[in-house]
Amino acid sequence: MSAAATQPPDLWIAHSEVVFTAAEVSLAIDRMADQLHYHLSDKQSVVLLCVMRGGLYLSGQLMSRLAIPARLDYLQANRYHGTAGQEIVWSKQPELDLAGQTVVVLDDILDEGITLAAVVEYCQQAGASRVITAVLTEKDNGLQKPLQADVVGLTVPNRYVFGCGMDVYGWWRNLPEIRALQS
């Protein structure tokens, strides 16, 4: 465990600043729901696929805003262990059969895009007829990403951000606002 991970959780709040308020996040999720309705207007049903753990916040918030028949499943594919990106570890695959389904992948952040691209590839190999990606945030980091999300809620600066599903050393995924650590 890193020294940073053993710090008291209140330290991260004291050394951060609000990037998006809870009200701004809520409005962004409303817009995301509208965009998803547009993408899904011709679908009888969809599978909402939450990328755990970060996508849990967005999934919970979006489900009540989507007026379409949807089934929910999740997977756990993670590159970040602490704060450093590494190889993807697949801890859990979806239980639902994705063959022939429209799948909406829900995640917290599009940073480098490696995990999201791998999840989309997984869904395609599982036979999904269509894969739509929705991320609460996209990091403005200037990197060439392997894909662009179909629906993006907010663009965050190229800083370490947390809240709304994103964590800082395992803490504060539950914040209704998005904060950035001070440089």
Buried (B, 14 or more C-beta within 10 A) or exposed (E): EEEEEEBEEEEBBEEBEEBBEBEBBBBBBBEBBEBBEEBBEEBEEBBBBBBBBBBBBBBEBBBEBBEBEBEBBBBBBBBBEEEEBEEBEEEEEBEBEBEEBBBBBBBBBBBBBBBBBBBBEBBBEBEBEBBBBBBBBBBEEEEEBEBEBBBBBBEBEEBBBBBBBBBBBEBBBEBBBBBBBEE
